[in-house]
Every structure is written in structure tokens, then in C-alpha cells.
Amino acid sequence: MQKGDVYRNSILIGMVSKDDNGRYRFAYNNSYLSNENALSISVNLPLQPEPFFSKELFAFFFNMLAEGSTKALQCQSLRIDEDDHFTRLLKTTANNTIGSITVKEVLPSKNPQLGRG
């Protein structure tokens, strides 16, 4: 399973993931939801404790990805298939995004007991 922590202005707000069957999931952190100043990241991903599921990468996250020659350059330099949108999201949106949202890849733990689940 691939995972990415989602941040707004360096504050952890949730997690986006893709399971081994290609199903996407996004969920806000409970601590973020309890903040009275919490804002949703999209009208299609409103604040709620229940996770969102999709067969396609959520449009909000897809729209964070580079296009055209920048996409081609990123895929070539990082050795990512141009159609692997989720890996591109995890590898290219940790910094310098347009807007306040960033996604930082959660690497698998080598010790399962120390993993994040």
C-alpha cells in the first residue's frame, strides 16, 4: 500500500492512500477535525470523520500534478510511469505546490511493529 500524509501549511490534516487493488482512500485526521479552524481541502472532500473512497485518484489530488514537459521531465528523472498518477503525487508534491496543500510520502517501515498501520 502506498500512503501520503497530507499537510496544509505544514500542519498534518490527513492521509491519502492507494491499496494493492488500486482503490484510493482519503481521510482527515481526527485531531484536525476537532480544530475549530479546520477547513476542507475541496468541496468534494468536505470535513467529516468517515474516509472517502474512489476507484480513481481524487480530482483534487490529480490537479496537483504537473502537466506537459514538466510532467515528462519529472517522470524521466524519477523513473515513474507517466500514467502512475499516485506515485507522481507522492514523489513530486512534498514541496513547491501551488496553494497550501502538500503531500509527503509515508515510506513503509522496516519493522512492522513500528509501522503506522
Secondary structure as UniProt FT lines:
FT   STRAND          2..8
FT   TURN            9..10
FT   STRAND          11..18
FT   TURN            20..21
FT   STRAND          24..28
FT   HELIX           30..33
FT   TURN            36..37
FT   TURN            43..44
FT   STRAND          52..54
FT   HELIX           59..62
FT   TURN            63..64
FT   HELIX           68..78
FT   TURN            82..83
FT   HELIX           85..92
FT   STRAND          101..106
FT   HELIX           112..114
//
